Amino acid sequence: MSNRVINTLTGDLAPVNAELEKLDQNIKDKFDRVPDEGQANALTEVLDANSNRIINLGAPENGNDAARLKDVQVTISVVTGDAEVIADTWDELRSLIPTDDDNKYFRCIERGNAFYTLQPEGYVALAGDVTFANGRVGQLYVALGCQVEWFGAVGDFSFDTLTGTDNRAAIADACSAAVANSHTSRVVFGAGNFLLDTDGGTITIPEGVEFSGVGGVQGRLPTVETVGTKFCIKGVTNSPFQIERGSYVHTFNVDYPFQDEDPVTPVDYPAFIRIASGFNGTKCFFEDITFDRTNRGFILGGATGLTNIHGSFYRNFLRIEDSSSLIQVSHCSTSAVWHVGALTNTKAFQQDNLVLFDIDGGSDGLTITNFVSLSAKVGFLMQNGDVVNYLRLGDFLFDGVMDLIENDTTVAIRNAQFDNGTYRAFNDSGSTFRGVSCIFDGASEASFTDQTIHFSNVRFKVSQTGFIRVNSGVDKLVLSGCSFEGWNQDNSTDVNTSTAIVLNSSDCHITINGGCADNTVIEAARNTDFLNIQSGASATVTGMLIKDVNRFIIVAGAASMTALTATGNTGVNVTTERVLAGTVTRELLNNNF
């Protein structure tokens, strides 16, 4: 580490020089082996790496240098007193004719310096072993992990020529060896661009295997940087990987081909990873993975944890099937990919189902925290008659997601919690989308009488229509400290789209505690009502600030005034004669504002 240079101050600042010299000496002492003697950069205590790896070490040059795994393997023969045979290529290694009287140790440079030991006659070769020209077998030495390069994997894909070695067979062999070997359950990749031609089949990552690359993710969208191991996907028939329970996949970059901008529909690549269905006990974990232009990132059929996943997609970030439970997503960011259509030459969604979280099969526990989405058609799509027992979205930014929640007519959401987030229905070109942000249109269950949706400290911003509509399937809607800004930009006269919140369900009660409804950005003449209560619904509204809203609360249809409690609300520029529909028009305003 180079020495610091401290400039000498003059004039009135001259007394500061002595203090700077003290700081300089203190820093030197912290980094010196022996203070004041210039022996820098030595540790005086144990360094705890906290289970992390130290990578990209150079080859050792003297006895005090750190040794890499491949350096240790190369020197095994020295420890045993036997010489080793070094083959440059795999074909050269297989052409050898070793006997018990000859050398028993071999190394292949082309296979990532893989090390082999000659086995007795009759030994049956396993994945990764070498069979010599005379039928004898050299057993691959495996200690801390099965390096895919030992099995013939080559990270040689070229983005210029779009050519490279298909690595599916080598990776599958490495997985088999990791399961068969009692010393490890790890499959390890070096740096490089590894081609996977999925038309040839899917690779299964066995139960309990750690699947590890190098490099990884730096930053979050839109400034994610990726280095190290990259999968380059080719083929449209199969998902590249299927994962069994208890596996851990981490530190990879995934790159799909650029799509042609002319077709209306992009190439339908299968999901990058499919979780084997039928288990919800032992989790699979994914961490430090980036995607570029994937169609679907993950299809989940069991308990799963995803952390630090980032990338762009054409259809789904994540699809949930087979009633998966205990799914946790944290510190992830995504961006939907749009196309330029050949006929319209305008940006448009290319799939009807461009959805972040496609829940088709129900879910018992879906928790998403620290999540950023930069545009999509739907945040959460609930469908096909399933039950979502618990959904939590916390510390989120949904910027450019047309609909935060969309249900079909048969889905029941038993409980949902949305905390500390911002929702804005803008796309990246600045124009707004048509659509109500959260549509609850599910089926009530007689056996579950407390289907509750919570929004806490959520900021709803900018929609051509309204923000929340409850048609059915929700018993309680609770909003605490939420703000609503800029709805009905399309100036619709339809109550279902011109109002920020609409309760069409006869069984729903809404509770609003604090927060703000500010429609200053909309022209005053437009229809910009805040809350509409239809017959059978009820509401409690307390401590709201209402600004530049046409009508505060509408008790519509056959709804009764007794279904409404409003206290402690304040308003600015609320049209007095239109506070309530029906026979009472000024009572609520007089009691609150």
C-alpha positions as CSV (number, residue, x, y, z in Angstrom):
1,M,0.0,0.0,0.0
2,S,1.5,3.3,-1.0
3,N,2.3,6.0,1.6
4,R,0.0,9.0,2.0
5,V,1.2,12.5,1.1
6,I,0.1,15.2,3.5
7,N,0.4,18.8,2.2
8,T,1.9,21.3,4.6
9,L,-0.5,24.1,5.5
10,T,0.6,27.7,5.8
11,G,-0.7,30.9,7.3
12,D,-3.5,30.7,9.8
13,L,-3.9,27.0,9.1
14,A,-0.3,26.1,10.1
15,P,-1.2,24.9,13.6
16,V,-3.3,22.1,11.9
17,N,-0.1,20.5,10.6
18,A,0.8,19.0,13.9
19,E,-2.6,17.4,14.3
20,L,-2.5,15.9,10.8
21,E,0.9,14.4,11.6
22,K,-0.6,12.7,14.6
23,L,-3.4,11.2,12.5
24,D,-0.9,10.0,9.9
25,Q,1.2,8.3,12.5
26,N,-1.9,6.7,14.1
27,I,-3.0,5.2,10.7
28,K,0.5,3.9,10.1
29,D,0.4,2.2,13.5
30,K,-2.9,0.5,12.7
31,F,-1.5,-1.1,9.5
32,D,2.1,-1.7,10.6
33,R,3.4,-5.1,11.9
34,V,5.6,-3.2,14.3
35,P,4.5,0.4,14.9
36,D,7.0,3.1,13.9
37,E,9.3,0.6,12.1
38,G,7.6,0.7,8.7
39,Q,6.6,-3.0,8.5
40,A,3.2,-2.5,6.9
41,N,0.1,-4.5,6.1
42,A,0.4,-7.4,8.5
43,L,-2.3,-8.9,10.7
44,T,-2.0,-8.9,14.5
45,E,-5.1,-10.9,15.1
46,V,-7.0,-13.8,13.5
47,L,-8.9,-12.9,10.3
48,D,-12.4,-14.3,10.3
49,A,-13.8,-14.7,6.7
50,N,-17.3,-15.5,8.1
51,S,-17.7,-18.6,5.8
52,N,-16.8,-16.6,2.7
53,R,-14.3,-17.7,0.1
54,I,-11.2,-15.8,-1.0
55,I,-11.0,-16.0,-4.8
56,N,-8.7,-15.1,-7.6
57,L,-5.5,-15.9,-5.7
58,G,-2.3,-16.0,-7.7
59,A,-0.1,-19.1,-7.9
60,P,2.1,-19.5,-4.8
61,E,5.7,-18.5,-5.2
62,N,7.2,-19.2,-1.8
63,G,6.5,-21.1,1.4
64,N,4.5,-18.3,3.0
65,D,2.0,-17.9,0.1
66,A,-1.5,-19.1,0.2
67,A,-2.1,-22.3,-1.9
68,R,-5.2,-22.8,-4.1
69,L,-7.0,-26.2,-4.3
70,K,-5.5,-27.0,-7.6
71,D,-2.0,-26.2,-6.3
72,V,-2.6,-28.7,-3.4
73,Q,-3.8,-31.4,-5.8
74,V,-0.8,-31.0,-8.0
75,T,1.6,-31.5,-5.1
76,I,-0.1,-34.6,-3.7
77,S,2.2,-36.9,-5.6
78,V,5.2,-35.1,-4.1
79,V,3.9,-35.8,-0.6
80,T,3.5,-39.5,-1.4
81,G,6.9,-39.7,-3.0
82,D,5.5,-40.7,-6.4
83,A,5.9,-38.8,-9.7
84,E,2.8,-37.8,-11.7
85,V,2.1,-37.9,-15.4
86,I,0.9,-34.6,-16.9
87,A,-1.3,-34.8,-20.0
88,D,-2.1,-31.6,-21.9
89,T,-5.4,-32.9,-23.3
90,W,-8.2,-35.3,-22.3
91,D,-7.5,-37.4,-25.4
92,E,-3.8,-37.6,-24.5
93,L,-4.7,-38.7,-21.0
94,R,-7.0,-41.5,-22.2
95,S,-4.4,-42.8,-24.6
96,L,-2.1,-43.7,-21.8
97,I,-1.5,-47.4,-20.9
98,P,-0.5,-47.4,-17.2
99,T,0.3,-50.4,-15.1
100,D,0.8,-51.0,-11.4
101,D,4.6,-50.9,-12.0
102,D,4.4,-47.4,-13.6
103,N,3.2,-44.0,-12.3
104,K,0.0,-44.0,-10.4
105,Y,-0.8,-40.3,-10.5
106,F,-2.0,-38.3,-13.4
107,R,-3.0,-34.7,-14.1
108,C,-4.9,-33.2,-17.1
109,I,-4.4,-29.6,-17.9
110,E,-7.3,-29.4,-20.4
111,R,-9.7,-30.6,-17.6
112,G,-8.8,-27.8,-15.2
113,N,-5.7,-29.5,-13.8
114,A,-7.9,-32.4,-12.6
115,F,-5.9,-35.0,-10.6
116,Y,-6.4,-38.8,-11.0
117,T,-5.2,-41.9,-9.1
118,L,-4.8,-45.3,-10.8
119,Q,-7.2,-47.8,-9.3
120,P,-6.9,-51.6,-9.1
121,E,-8.1,-53.8,-11.9
122,G,-11.8,-54.3,-11.9
123,Y,-12.6,-50.9,-10.5
124,V,-15.8,-49.5,-12.1
125,A,-15.4,-45.9,-13.4
126,L,-17.7,-43.2,-12.0
127,A,-18.6,-39.8,-13.5
128,G,-15.4,-37.8,-13.9
129,D,-13.0,-40.8,-13.8
130,V,-10.7,-41.5,-16.8
131,T,-10.6,-44.8,-18.5
132,F,-7.2,-45.4,-20.0
133,A,-6.5,-47.2,-23.3
134,N,-5.9,-50.5,-21.6
135,G,-9.2,-50.4,-19.6
136,R,-7.7,-49.3,-16.3
137,V,-9.4,-46.5,-14.5
138,G,-8.0,-43.3,-13.0
139,Q,-10.2,-42.1,-10.2
140,L,-10.8,-38.4,-10.1
141,Y,-9.6,-36.8,-6.9
142,V,-12.5,-34.9,-5.3
143,A,-12.2,-33.1,-2.0
144,L,-13.9,-29.7,-1.5
145,G,-16.1,-29.7,-4.6
146,C,-16.6,-31.1,-8.1
147,Q,-15.1,-28.6,-10.5
148,V,-17.2,-28.7,-13.7
149,E,-14.1,-28.2,-15.8
150,W,-12.8,-31.6,-14.5
151,F,-15.7,-33.2,-16.3
152,G,-15.2,-31.4,-19.6
153,A,-17.1,-28.1,-19.2
154,V,-15.6,-25.2,-21.0
155,G,-16.6,-21.6,-20.6
156,D,-15.9,-20.6,-24.2
157,F,-19.1,-19.2,-25.5
158,S,-18.5,-16.2,-27.8
159,F,-21.1,-13.4,-28.0
160,D,-19.6,-12.4,-31.3
161,T,-20.0,-15.7,-33.1
162,L,-22.7,-17.2,-30.9
163,T,-20.8,-20.5,-30.7
164,G,-19.3,-22.5,-27.9
165,T,-19.2,-25.9,-26.1
166,D,-22.5,-27.3,-24.9
167,N,-21.8,-28.0,-21.2
168,R,-25.0,-29.9,-20.2
169,A,-23.3,-33.4,-20.1
170,A,-20.3,-32.2,-18.2
171,I,-22.5,-30.4,-15.6
172,A,-24.7,-33.4,-15.2
173,D,-21.6,-35.6,-14.6
174,A,-20.3,-33.2,-12.0
175,C,-23.7,-33.4,-10.2
176,S,-23.6,-37.2,-10.3
177,A,-20.1,-37.2,-8.9
178,A,-21.0,-34.7,-6.1
179,V,-23.8,-37.1,-5.0
180,A,-21.6,-40.2,-5.3
181,N,-18.6,-38.8,-3.5
182,S,-18.6,-38.9,0.3
183,H,-16.3,-35.9,0.6
184,T,-18.4,-33.2,-1.0
185,S,-21.9,-32.2,-2.2
186,R,-20.7,-29.2,-4.1
187,V,-20.5,-28.5,-7.8
188,V,-18.2,-25.6,-8.6
189,F,-17.7,-23.4,-11.7
190,G,-14.8,-21.2,-12.6
191,A,-15.2,-17.9,-14.5
192,G,-16.3,-18.1,-18.1
193,N,-19.3,-18.1,-20.4
194,F,-20.9,-21.6,-20.2
195,L,-23.2,-22.5,-23.1
196,L,-26.3,-24.6,-22.3
197,D,-28.3,-26.0,-25.3
198,T,-31.6,-26.8,-23.6
199,D,-33.1,-28.5,-26.6
200,G,-30.9,-31.5,-25.5
201,G,-32.6,-31.8,-22.1
202,T,-32.8,-30.5,-18.5
203,I,-30.0,-30.8,-16.0
204,T,-31.2,-32.0,-12.5
205,I,-29.4,-30.6,-9.5
206,P,-29.8,-33.4,-7.0
207,E,-31.1,-33.0,-3.5
208,G,-28.8,-31.2,-1.1
209,V,-26.2,-30.2,-3.6
210,E,-24.6,-26.7,-3.5
211,F,-24.2,-25.3,-7.0
212,S,-21.7,-22.5,-7.0
213,G,-20.2,-20.0,-9.4
214,V,-17.7,-17.3,-8.9
215,G,-18.0,-13.5,-9.2
216,G,-21.6,-12.6,-8.8
217,V,-23.8,-9.6,-8.5
218,Q,-22.8,-6.0,-7.7
219,G,-25.6,-3.4,-7.2
220,R,-29.3,-3.4,-8.0
221,L,-31.2,-2.5,-11.1
222,P,-30.8,-0.4,-13.1
223,T,-27.1,-0.4,-12.4
224,V,-26.4,-4.1,-11.8
225,E,-22.9,-5.3,-12.8
226,T,-22.1,-9.0,-13.3
227,V,-18.7,-10.7,-13.3
228,G,-17.5,-14.3,-13.1
229,T,-19.6,-17.4,-14.1
230,K,-22.2,-16.9,-16.8
231,F,-24.7,-19.3,-18.3
232,C,-25.5,-18.6,-22.0
233,I,-28.8,-20.2,-22.9
234,K,-29.7,-21.6,-26.3
235,G,-32.8,-23.7,-27.2
236,V,-36.5,-23.4,-26.5
237,T,-37.5,-26.9,-25.5
238,N,-36.6,-27.3,-21.8
239,S,-35.7,-25.4,-18.7
240,P,-31.9,-25.5,-18.2
241,F,-32.2,-26.8,-14.6
242,Q,-34.6,-28.6,-12.4
243,I,-33.8,-28.4,-8.7
244,E,-34.6,-30.9,-6.0
245,R,-35.2,-30.1,-2.4
246,G,-32.5,-28.7,-0.1
247,S,-30.2,-27.5,-3.0
248,Y,-28.4,-24.2,-2.8
249,V,-27.7,-22.3,-6.1
250,H,-25.7,-19.1,-6.0
251,T,-23.3,-16.7,-7.7
252,F,-24.3,-17.0,-11.4
253,N,-25.1,-14.7,-14.3
254,V,-27.7,-15.9,-16.8
255,D,-27.8,-14.5,-20.3
256,Y,-30.5,-15.2,-22.9
257,P,-30.2,-14.3,-26.6
258,F,-31.4,-10.9,-27.8
259,Q,-34.9,-11.1,-29.2
260,D,-35.8,-9.9,-32.7
261,E,-37.7,-6.6,-32.4
262,D,-40.0,-7.2,-35.3
263,P,-42.2,-10.1,-34.1
264,V,-45.0,-9.2,-31.8
265,T,-44.4,-12.2,-29.6
266,P,-40.9,-12.9,-28.3
267,V,-39.3,-16.4,-28.3
268,D,-40.9,-18.4,-25.5
269,Y,-37.9,-19.7,-23.6
270,P,-38.7,-22.0,-20.7
271,A,-38.0,-20.8,-17.1
272,F,-34.3,-20.8,-16.2
273,I,-35.0,-23.0,-13.1
274,R,-37.9,-25.2,-12.2
275,I,-38.3,-26.4,-8.6
276,A,-39.3,-30.0,-8.4
277,S,-42.9,-30.1,-7.1
278,G,-44.4,-32.0,-4.2
279,F,-42.2,-30.8,-1.3
280,N,-42.6,-27.9,1.2
281,G,-40.4,-29.0,4.0
282,T,-36.8,-28.6,3.0
283,K,-36.1,-25.4,1.2
284,C,-34.1,-24.6,-1.9
285,F,-32.1,-21.4,-1.8
286,F,-31.0,-19.1,-4.6
287,E,-28.7,-16.2,-4.1
288,D,-26.6,-13.7,-6.1
289,I,-28.0,-14.4,-9.5
290,T,-28.7,-12.1,-12.4
291,F,-30.9,-12.7,-15.4
292,D,-30.8,-10.9,-18.8
293,R,-33.9,-11.2,-21.0
294,T,-35.3,-14.4,-19.5
295,N,-38.8,-15.4,-20.3
296,R,-39.5,-16.7,-16.9
297,G,-36.9,-16.7,-14.1
298,F,-38.2,-19.4,-11.7
299,I,-41.1,-21.8,-11.6
300,L,-41.6,-22.9,-8.0
301,G,-43.2,-26.1,-6.8
302,G,-41.9,-26.1,-3.2
303,A,-40.5,-24.1,-0.3
304,T,-37.9,-21.7,-1.7
305,G,-35.8,-18.7,-0.6
306,L,-34.5,-16.2,-3.1
307,T,-32.0,-13.4,-2.2
308,N,-30.2,-10.8,-4.2
309,I,-31.8,-11.9,-7.6
310,H,-31.8,-9.2,-10.3
311,G,-32.7,-9.1,-14.0
312,S,-35.1,-8.5,-16.8
313,F,-37.9,-10.8,-18.0
314,Y,-40.4,-11.1,-20.9
315,R,-43.2,-12.9,-19.0
316,N,-42.7,-13.7,-15.3
317,F,-40.1,-13.1,-12.7
318,L,-41.5,-16.0,-10.6
319,R,-44.4,-18.4,-11.2
320,I,-45.8,-20.4,-8.3
321,E,-47.4,-23.8,-8.9
322,D,-48.6,-26.8,-6.8
323,S,-49.6,-24.9,-3.7
324,S,-46.1,-24.0,-2.8
325,S,-45.6,-22.8,0.8
326,L,-42.9,-20.8,2.7
327,I,-41.6,-18.8,-0.2
328,Q,-39.3,-15.9,0.8
329,V,-38.0,-13.3,-1.7
330,S,-35.7,-10.5,-0.5
331,H,-33.4,-7.8,-1.9
332,C,-34.3,-8.5,-5.5
333,S,-35.0,-6.2,-8.5
334,T,-36.6,-6.8,-11.9
335,S,-37.5,-5.0,-15.1
336,A,-40.0,-6.1,-17.7
337,V,-38.7,-6.2,-21.3
338,W,-40.8,-4.6,-24.0
339,H,-40.7,-4.9,-27.7
340,V,-41.1,-2.6,-30.7
341,G,-43.9,-4.2,-32.8
342,A,-43.3,-4.4,-36.5
343,L,-46.8,-3.2,-37.4
344,T,-47.4,-0.4,-34.8
345,N,-43.7,0.6,-34.2
346,T,-44.7,1.6,-30.7
347,K,-43.8,0.2,-27.4
348,A,-46.3,-2.4,-26.1
349,F,-46.5,-5.4,-23.8
350,Q,-45.9,-8.5,-25.8
351,Q,-47.7,-10.9,-23.5
352,D,-51.1,-10.8,-22.0
353,N,-49.6,-12.2,-18.8
354,L,-46.5,-10.1,-18.3
355,V,-46.6,-10.6,-14.5
356,L,-44.0,-10.4,-11.7
357,F,-45.6,-13.0,-9.5
358,D,-47.9,-15.5,-11.3
359,I,-49.6,-17.5,-8.5
360,D,-51.3,-20.5,-10.2
361,G,-51.7,-23.2,-7.7
362,G,-52.1,-21.2,-4.4
363,S,-49.6,-20.3,-1.8
364,D,-49.3,-20.8,1.9
365,G,-46.9,-18.1,2.9
366,L,-45.3,-15.7,0.3
367,T,-43.1,-13.0,1.8
368,I,-41.4,-10.4,-0.4
369,T,-39.2,-7.7,1.2
370,N,-36.8,-5.1,-0.3
371,F,-38.1,-5.6,-3.8
372,V,-37.8,-3.2,-6.7
373,S,-39.8,-3.5,-10.0
374,L,-39.2,-1.2,-12.9
375,S,-42.3,-1.8,-15.0
376,A,-44.7,-4.8,-15.5
377,K,-48.3,-5.3,-16.4
378,V,-49.3,-7.0,-13.1
379,G,-47.5,-7.3,-9.9
380,F,-49.5,-10.2,-8.5
381,L,-51.8,-12.4,-10.5
382,M,-54.0,-14.8,-8.5
383,Q,-55.9,-17.3,-10.6
384,N,-57.5,-20.7,-11.1
385,G,-59.6,-21.0,-8.0
386,D,-56.7,-21.2,-5.5
387,V,-56.2,-19.8,-2.0
388,V,-53.4,-17.5,-1.0
389,N,-53.2,-17.9,2.7
390,Y,-50.7,-15.2,3.4
391,L,-49.0,-12.6,1.2
392,R,-46.6,-9.9,2.5
393,L,-44.9,-7.2,0.5
394,G,-42.6,-4.9,2.4
395,D,-40.1,-2.1,1.7
396,F,-41.0,-2.1,-2.0
397,L,-40.9,0.1,-5.1
398,F,-43.2,-0.8,-7.9
399,D,-42.5,1.8,-10.5
400,G,-44.4,1.3,-13.8
401,V,-46.5,-1.7,-12.7
402,M,-49.9,-1.3,-14.2
403,D,-51.8,-3.3,-11.7
404,L,-50.4,-4.2,-8.3
405,I,-52.9,-7.0,-7.7
406,E,-55.3,-8.7,-10.1
407,N,-57.6,-11.5,-9.0
408,D,-59.9,-13.7,-11.1
409,T,-63.4,-14.5,-9.8
410,T,-62.6,-17.6,-7.8
411,V,-59.5,-16.7,-5.8
412,A,-59.5,-16.1,-2.1
413,I,-56.8,-14.1,-0.4
414,R,-57.0,-14.9,3.3
415,N,-54.5,-12.3,4.5
416,A,-52.2,-9.8,2.8
417,Q,-49.9,-7.1,4.3
418,F,-48.3,-4.4,2.2
419,D,-45.8,-2.2,4.2
420,N,-43.6,0.7,3.5
421,G,-43.7,0.9,-0.3
422,T,-44.3,3.1,-3.3
423,Y,-46.6,2.1,-6.2
424,R,-46.6,4.2,-9.4
425,A,-48.4,3.2,-12.6
426,F,-45.9,4.9,-15.0
427,N,-43.9,3.2,-17.7
428,D,-40.4,4.1,-18.6
429,S,-41.4,6.6,-21.3
430,G,-43.4,8.7,-18.9
431,S,-47.0,7.8,-20.0
432,T,-49.5,6.3,-17.7
433,F,-51.4,3.0,-18.0
434,R,-55.1,2.3,-17.9
435,G,-56.0,0.1,-15.0
436,V,-57.1,0.0,-11.4
437,S,-54.1,-0.7,-9.2
438,C,-55.5,-3.4,-6.9
439,I,-58.5,-5.4,-7.9
440,F,-59.9,-7.8,-5.3
441,D,-62.4,-10.0,-7.1
442,G,-62.1,-13.2,-5.2
443,A,-64.3,-15.7,-3.6
444,S,-65.2,-15.5,0.1
445,E,-64.9,-18.7,2.1
446,A,-67.5,-19.7,4.6
447,S,-64.9,-21.5,6.7
448,F,-62.6,-18.4,6.9
449,T,-64.4,-15.2,8.1
450,D,-61.6,-12.8,8.5
451,Q,-60.1,-12.3,5.0
452,T,-58.1,-9.1,5.6
453,I,-55.9,-6.9,3.4
454,H,-53.6,-4.4,5.1
455,F,-51.8,-1.5,3.5
456,S,-49.4,0.4,5.8
457,N,-47.4,3.4,4.8
458,V,-47.9,2.7,1.1
459,R,-47.7,5.5,-1.4
460,F,-50.0,5.2,-4.4
461,K,-49.0,7.5,-7.2
462,V,-50.3,8.4,-10.7
463,S,-52.9,6.2,-12.4
464,Q,-55.2,6.8,-15.3
465,T,-58.0,5.3,-13.2
466,G,-58.4,4.6,-9.4
467,F,-56.2,2.7,-7.0
468,I,-58.2,0.0,-5.1
469,R,-61.4,-1.7,-6.0
470,V,-63.0,-4.5,-3.8
471,N,-65.7,-6.5,-5.7
472,S,-65.7,-9.5,-3.4
473,G,-63.6,-11.9,-1.4
474,V,-62.3,-9.3,1.2
475,D,-63.9,-8.9,4.7
476,K,-61.6,-6.2,6.0
477,L,-59.5,-3.6,4.2
478,V,-57.2,-1.6,6.5
479,L,-55.2,1.4,5.4
480,S,-52.8,3.1,7.8
481,G,-50.7,6.1,6.9
482,C,-51.2,5.7,3.2
483,S,-51.1,8.4,0.6
484,F,-53.0,8.6,-2.7
485,E,-51.8,11.0,-5.4
486,G,-52.9,11.7,-9.0
487,W,-55.7,9.3,-9.9
488,N,-58.2,9.3,-12.8
489,Q,-55.9,11.0,-15.2
490,D,-58.2,9.7,-18.0
491,N,-61.1,11.8,-16.6
492,S,-63.4,8.8,-16.6
493,T,-67.0,9.3,-15.4
494,D,-67.3,5.6,-14.4
495,V,-67.4,5.4,-10.6
496,N,-65.3,2.2,-10.7
497,T,-62.4,4.0,-12.3
498,S,-62.8,7.7,-11.3
499,T,-62.6,7.0,-7.6
500,A,-59.4,6.3,-5.6
501,I,-61.1,3.5,-3.5
502,V,-64.3,1.7,-4.4
503,L,-66.1,-0.8,-2.2
504,N,-68.6,-2.8,-4.3
505,S,-68.5,-5.8,-1.9
506,S,-71.5,-6.0,0.4
507,D,-69.4,-7.7,3.1
508,C,-66.4,-5.4,3.2
509,H,-65.5,-2.9,5.9
510,I,-62.7,-0.4,5.2
511,T,-60.8,1.3,8.0
512,I,-58.6,4.3,7.1
513,N,-56.3,5.6,9.8
514,G,-54.4,8.8,8.8
515,G,-52.8,9.4,5.5
516,C,-53.4,11.8,2.7
517,A,-55.5,12.0,-0.5
518,D,-54.0,14.7,-2.7
519,N,-55.2,15.2,-6.3
520,T,-53.6,18.5,-6.9
521,V,-52.0,17.3,-10.1
522,I,-55.4,16.7,-11.7
523,E,-57.5,19.5,-13.1
524,A,-60.2,20.5,-10.6
525,A,-63.0,20.0,-13.1
526,R,-62.3,16.3,-13.4
527,N,-64.1,13.5,-11.6
528,T,-61.7,12.8,-8.7
529,D,-63.6,11.3,-5.8
530,F,-61.8,9.6,-3.0
531,L,-64.0,6.9,-1.5
532,N,-67.2,5.3,-2.8
533,I,-69.2,3.0,-0.5
534,Q,-71.8,0.8,-2.3
535,S,-74.8,-0.9,-0.6
536,G,-73.8,-3.3,2.2
537,A,-70.3,-2.0,2.6
538,S,-69.1,0.1,5.5
539,A,-66.3,2.5,6.4
540,T,-64.4,4.1,9.3
541,V,-62.3,7.1,8.2
542,T,-60.1,8.9,10.7
543,G,-57.4,11.5,10.5
544,M,-57.2,11.9,6.7
545,L,-56.0,15.0,5.0
546,I,-58.0,15.6,1.8
547,K,-56.8,18.0,-0.8
548,D,-58.1,19.1,-4.2
549,V,-60.6,16.2,-4.3
550,N,-63.9,16.6,-6.0
551,R,-65.9,14.5,-3.4
552,F,-64.4,13.1,-0.2
553,I,-66.8,10.1,0.5
554,I,-69.8,9.0,-1.6
555,V,-72.4,6.8,0.1
556,A,-74.0,5.5,-3.0
557,G,-76.9,3.4,-4.1
558,A,-78.9,1.9,-1.2
559,A,-76.0,2.4,1.2
560,S,-77.0,3.8,4.6
561,M,-75.3,6.7,6.4
562,T,-75.1,4.5,9.4
563,A,-72.5,2.4,7.6
564,L,-70.1,5.4,7.7
565,T,-68.0,6.8,10.6
566,A,-65.8,9.8,9.8
567,T,-64.0,11.8,12.4
568,G,-61.0,14.1,12.6
569,N,-60.6,14.5,8.9
570,T,-59.4,17.8,7.4
571,G,-59.8,19.1,3.8
572,V,-58.5,21.7,1.4
573,N,-60.5,22.5,-1.8
574,V,-63.1,19.9,-1.4
575,T,-66.4,20.7,-3.2
576,T,-68.8,21.2,-0.4
577,E,-72.1,20.5,-2.1
578,R,-70.9,17.1,-3.4
579,V,-69.4,15.6,-0.3
580,L,-72.1,12.9,0.0
581,A,-74.6,11.6,-2.5
582,G,-78.2,11.1,-1.5
583,T,-80.2,13.2,0.9
584,V,-77.4,14.4,3.2
585,T,-74.8,16.5,1.4
586,R,-73.0,18.7,4.0
587,E,-73.1,16.8,7.3
588,L,-69.8,14.9,6.8
589,L,-68.0,18.1,5.8
590,N,-69.3,20.1,8.7
591,N,-68.4,17.4,11.2
592,N,-64.8,17.0,10.0
593,F,-63.4,19.9,8.0
